[in-house]
């Protein structure tokens, strides 16, 4: 008989809203004001990008050793999408020519990309700050035990996913045994200096709610997490970021299946905070898909709301001051204090 974990994995991979166009249609049918209309009401439309790019965020593929219930990337062990060498080279070329200060590497589990270590090395050689979006459990796989020391050697900033400090809730969202494995990696990183004030090795955690509600205030949650992780597990970190669950992909399917989609979208709309708009990441970030197509952010990437250019033919002039593509999902980034 298949294990409980395998059954959960198969159920999550087979969700009925895997097609981005269908997701767009489902979101468009929810009776909430168009995001641009709300921006217009506050004198903030149209939403435009800044003239500079502070972060080049590259999604190197959708393969992952986990299959998380809320994953907006729809990642998992069965995914075949991997950024090919010519697109990797084009990303590094843009990084160098445009002098973009930060490279943000995401996936799936980005460390599964065969050129992951070389991407980090070349970006660091260019003087870039490198961020790795790490699920923590990847470092416990036999072929990836080298990662903590590799991160240390190249001073990679780690932004690690950890939904809650509760083992049962975390495993329910991310998979059986994930919480315990995450603690092992966090302790290893701490032992190497990560999360220690003054070490220069940044270990930041990112938390998201386990249900259809908004995250707690970031400062309040961070303070509680510091105390709980230190007291219970002897773990320290630099910052905690909160993320509102994005109503796309698997989480959209979950909301729709449970009859919670409309209520959740109204919650996001009611919590719209105009003060978050100027700091939205889409204004200073360029998101690159595994195939080289470009997006305003990785959420737009998963909904296939692409820009007309690719990483191989884009110019800075194409991007500066462009109007950002928006839809109802954008309310998740502007609710309450906003998502980091």
C-alpha distance (Angstrom), angle and dihedral (degrees) to the residues before:
residue distance angle dihedral
X1 . . .
X2 3.85 . .
X3 3.79 115.6 .
X4 3.80 121.1 -106.1
X5 3.80 89.0 -111.7
X6 3.82 92.4 53.1
X7 3.80 91.7 48.8
X8 3.82 90.7 50.8
X9 3.80 90.1 48.4
X10 3.80 93.3 51.9
X11 3.80 92.0 46.8
X12 3.80 92.0 51.8
X13 3.79 94.1 46.7
X14 3.81 92.0 50.7
X15 3.81 96.5 55.1
X16 3.81 112.9 146.0
X17 3.81 97.1 -126.5
X18 3.79 100.3 61.2
X19 3.81 91.5 120.6
X20 3.85 110.9 87.8
X21 3.82 92.8 -146.9
X22 3.80 91.3 55.0
X23 3.81 89.1 49.2
X24 3.80 90.0 52.9
X25 3.81 90.3 51.2
X26 3.81 93.4 48.5
X27 3.81 92.4 49.9
X28 3.81 91.8 46.0
X29 3.81 90.3 56.3
X30 3.82 94.3 57.3
X31 3.84 107.1 103.2
X32 3.81 99.8 -121.0
X33 3.81 129.6 118.7
X34 3.79 115.5 -86.5
X35 3.79 109.9 -98.6
X36 3.81 91.7 -122.5
X37 3.81 89.8 53.6
X38 3.80 90.1 55.7
X39 3.81 90.6 48.0
X40 3.80 89.2 49.8
X41 3.81 91.7 51.6
X42 3.81 88.8 58.4
X43 3.80 94.7 42.7
X44 3.81 91.4 -109.8
X45 3.81 101.1 114.8
X46 2.89 134.2 145.9
X47 3.79 99.6 37.4
X48 3.80 107.4 -139.1
X49 3.78 135.7 -173.0
X50 3.79 121.0 -115.8
X51 3.80 120.0 -109.2
X52 3.81 90.7 -109.7
X53 3.79 133.1 62.9
X54 3.77 113.0 -141.4
X55 3.80 97.8 173.2
X56 3.78 133.5 34.9
X57 3.79 104.9 -160.7
X58 3.79 115.0 -166.3
X59 3.78 125.1 -168.9
X60 3.80 101.2 -152.8
X61 3.80 94.5 -171.5
X62 3.77 146.8 -45.0
X63 3.79 99.9 -106.4
X64 3.78 111.8 119.3
X65 3.77 137.3 166.4
X66 3.82 88.6 -135.0
X67 3.80 133.6 56.7
X68 3.78 104.4 -153.8
X69 3.77 122.2 -162.1
X70 3.82 94.1 -132.4
X71 3.83 99.3 37.9
X72 3.80 111.3 143.2
X73 3.82 89.8 -167.4
X74 3.82 92.7 57.5
X75 3.81 87.1 -134.8
X76 3.78 126.6 169.8
X77 3.82 146.4 138.2
X78 3.80 92.1 -79.5
X79 3.81 97.2 56.8
X80 3.80 115.5 112.3
X81 3.82 101.5 -169.7
X82 3.83 110.3 118.6
X83 3.81 126.4 164.2
X84 3.83 106.6 -109.8
X85 3.83 122.2 -129.6
X86 3.81 94.8 -104.5
X87 3.81 91.6 55.8
X88 3.81 91.4 46.6
X89 3.81 88.3 52.6
X90 3.82 91.7 48.9
X91 3.82 91.2 51.0
X92 3.80 91.8 51.2
X93 3.81 90.2 46.5
X94 3.81 91.9 54.0
X95 3.79 90.0 45.4
X96 3.80 90.1 55.3
X97 3.82 100.3 39.7
X98 3.79 95.9 44.9
X99 3.81 94.2 40.0
X100 3.80 92.6 -132.2
X101 3.82 105.6 -175.7
X102 3.83 99.8 -146.3
X103 3.77 134.8 44.1
X104 3.81 114.0 -163.3
X105 3.81 112.4 -165.2
X106 3.77 118.2 -160.5
X107 3.81 141.3 157.9
X108 3.12 144.4 120.2
X109 3.73 90.6 -48.0
X110 3.82 99.0 -24.8
X111 3.80 91.8 -157.7
X112 3.82 89.1 69.1
X113 3.80 90.5 69.3
X114 3.82 108.6 105.5
X115 3.82 91.8 -132.0
X116 3.82 96.7 43.8
X117 3.80 96.2 114.0
X118 3.80 92.3 44.9
X119 3.83 91.4 50.1
X120 3.81 89.6 53.4
X121 3.81 93.2 46.4
X122 3.80 94.1 49.7
X123 3.80 93.9 45.3
X124 3.80 91.5 49.8
X125 3.83 89.9 48.2
X126 3.81 86.8 57.1
X127 3.81 88.9 55.0
X128 3.80 94.3 -108.8
X129 3.76 125.0 149.7
X130 3.82 106.3 -122.0
X131 3.80 125.2 -149.4
X132 3.79 122.5 -167.5
X133 3.82 118.6 -160.7
X134 3.79 96.8 -145.0
X135 3.80 129.1 -174.9
X136 3.85 89.7 -159.1
X137 3.81 95.3 -137.6
X138 3.82 91.5 78.6
X139 3.81 88.8 73.3
X140 3.81 90.1 61.9
X141 3.81 94.4 61.0
X142 3.83 111.9 102.1
X143 3.83 95.8 -118.0
X144 3.81 92.9 48.0
X145 3.79 102.7 47.6
X146 3.81 87.7 109.8
X147 3.82 92.7 67.8
X148 3.84 101.3 91.4
X149 3.80 92.1 54.4
X150 3.80 91.9 41.7
X151 3.81 90.0 53.2
X152 3.78 89.9 49.6
X153 3.80 94.2 48.6
X154 3.81 91.9 53.3
X155 3.83 97.1 35.1
X156 3.78 92.8 -123.7
X157 3.79 114.9 -179.1
X158 3.78 109.0 -127.1
X159 3.78 121.2 -147.7
X160 3.78 102.6 -172.1
X161 3.78 127.8 -165.4
X162 3.78 115.8 -126.9
X163 3.81 113.4 150.3
X164 3.81 97.7 -166.2
X165 3.79 143.2 -9.8
X166 3.81 88.8 -116.1
X167 3.83 114.2 97.3
X168 3.81 96.2 -150.8
X169 3.81 95.2 48.4
X170 3.81 92.6 46.4
X171 3.80 93.2 48.8
X172 3.80 90.6 46.4
X173 3.79 90.3 56.9
X174 3.80 101.4 34.9
X175 3.80 107.2 24.0
X176 3.78 141.8 -80.6
X177 3.80 114.2 -52.2
X178 3.81 95.2 8.2
X179 3.80 95.4 120.2
X180 3.82 94.6 53.0
X181 3.80 92.8 46.1
X182 3.80 90.8 47.7
X183 3.80 90.5 55.0
X184 3.81 90.7 52.9
X185 3.81 91.3 54.2
X186 3.80 92.8 44.5
X187 3.81 90.6 53.3
X188 3.80 90.8 49.2
X189 3.79 90.7 50.9
X190 3.81 91.7 48.1
X191 3.81 89.8 51.5
X192 3.82 88.8 56.2
X193 3.81 92.2 50.8
X194 3.79 101.0 -94.0
X195 3.78 113.7 145.0
X196 3.81 91.5 14.7
X197 3.79 111.6 128.2
X198 3.80 111.5 -110.9
X199 3.82 95.9 14.7
X200 3.80 94.0 104.8
X201 3.81 89.1 -132.8
X202 3.78 106.5 118.2
X203 3.79 120.0 -151.0
X204 3.78 111.1 179.0
X205 3.78 125.0 175.4
X206 3.77 126.7 -147.4
X207 3.80 121.0 -153.9
X208 3.77 131.7 -169.7
X209 3.82 131.0 -175.5
X210 3.79 119.5 -94.9
X211 3.82 92.2 -139.0
X212 3.84 142.7 34.4
X213 3.78 96.7 -70.0
X214 3.79 138.1 92.7
X215 3.80 122.5 -87.7
X216 3.77 119.5 -104.7
X217 3.79 119.4 -98.3
X218 3.80 106.7 -68.3
X219 3.80 97.4 -128.1
X220 3.80 92.9 48.9
X221 3.79 93.1 46.7
X222 3.80 92.8 45.8
X223 3.79 91.9 53.8
X224 3.80 92.1 50.4
X225 3.78 93.2 46.2
X226 3.80 91.8 51.0
X227 3.77 90.3 55.3
X228 3.81 96.3 42.1
X229 3.80 97.6 45.4
X230 3.81 92.6 44.4
X231 3.79 95.3 45.2
X232 3.80 99.4 40.7
X233 3.79 101.9 32.3
X234 3.82 109.2 12.2
X235 3.81 92.2 -118.3
X236 3.81 127.3 143.5
X237 3.81 131.1 -171.0
X238 3.81 139.4 175.5
X239 3.80 106.8 -124.2
X240 3.78 139.5 -2.9
X241 3.80 118.4 -143.1
X242 3.78 123.4 -165.4
X243 3.77 124.0 -141.8
X244 3.78 126.8 -165.4
X245 3.79 111.0 -135.8
X246 3.78 107.7 -101.2
X247 3.84 114.1 -129.8
X248 3.79 95.1 -131.3
X249 3.80 137.1 98.2
X250 3.84 115.4 -5.9
X251 3.78 94.3 -0.1
X252 3.80 91.2 50.9
X253 3.81 89.0 51.7
X254 3.80 90.1 48.6
X255 3.82 92.7 50.6
X256 3.78 92.6 47.4
X257 3.81 93.8 46.6
X258 3.81 90.8 52.1
X259 3.80 95.4 44.7
X260 3.83 91.1 -115.5
X261 3.79 102.3 112.8
X262 3.79 99.7 94.7
X263 3.80 93.8 44.4
X264 3.81 91.3 47.8
X265 3.79 92.7 50.0
X266 3.80 91.3 49.1
X267 3.82 88.4 50.9
X268 3.81 90.3 54.5
X269 3.80 92.9 46.5
X270 3.80 93.2 48.7
X271 3.79 90.1 50.6
X272 3.84 93.8 51.4
X273 3.80 108.9 141.1
X274 3.83 115.9 -164.9
X275 3.82 89.9 -160.7
X276 3.81 89.6 71.0
X277 3.80 95.7 59.7
X278 3.81 99.8 80.8
X279 3.80 90.9 53.7
X280 3.80 98.3 48.0
X281 3.81 111.4 135.1
X282 3.80 92.2 -132.1
X283 3.80 89.5 70.9
X284 3.81 95.1 65.1
X285 3.82 103.1 19.1
X286 3.78 131.3 84.6
X287 3.80 113.6 -157.0
X288 3.81 119.6 -153.3
X289 3.80 122.1 -162.3
X290 3.80 122.9 -142.0
X291 3.83 88.9 -100.8
X292 3.82 94.9 50.8
X293 3.79 98.3 -102.0
X294 3.80 115.8 138.1
X295 3.79 132.4 -127.2
X296 3.79 140.1 175.5
X297 3.82 90.1 -119.0
X298 3.78 139.5 -10.3
X299 3.81 91.4 -100.2
X300 3.81 89.8 59.5
X301 3.79 86.0 46.7
X302 3.79 91.3 60.8
X303 3.81 91.1 49.1
X304 3.82 90.9 48.8
X305 3.82 92.7 -118.8
X306 3.79 92.4 150.9
X307 3.79 132.7 178.2
X308 3.82 115.9 -121.7
X309 3.81 94.1 -111.7
X310 3.81 132.5 69.9
X311 3.80 128.8 -142.5
X312 3.82 88.5 -101.3
X313 3.82 97.7 56.9
X314 3.81 105.8 25.1
X315 3.80 123.8 117.0
X316 3.78 129.8 -162.2
X317 3.80 88.4 -114.7
X318 3.82 88.9 60.1
X319 3.79 91.1 58.9
X320 3.80 108.3 35.2
X321 3.78 111.7 103.7
X322 3.81 93.3 -6.0
X323 3.79 117.9 159.3
X324 3.79 108.5 -105.7
X325 3.79 117.2 -126.7
X326 3.80 110.4 -118.3
X327 3.80 138.7 -178.4
X328 3.81 138.7 161.9
X329 3.82 93.5 -68.0
X330 3.82 88.5 67.8
X331 3.81 88.7 76.6
X332 3.82 87.5 75.6
X333 3.82 91.3 64.9
X334 3.82 93.3 48.5
X335 3.81 101.0 42.7
X336 3.81 117.2 118.7
X337 3.82 108.5 -37.1
X338 3.81 90.9 -6.3
X339 3.78 130.9 -117.0
X340 3.77 120.4 -77.7
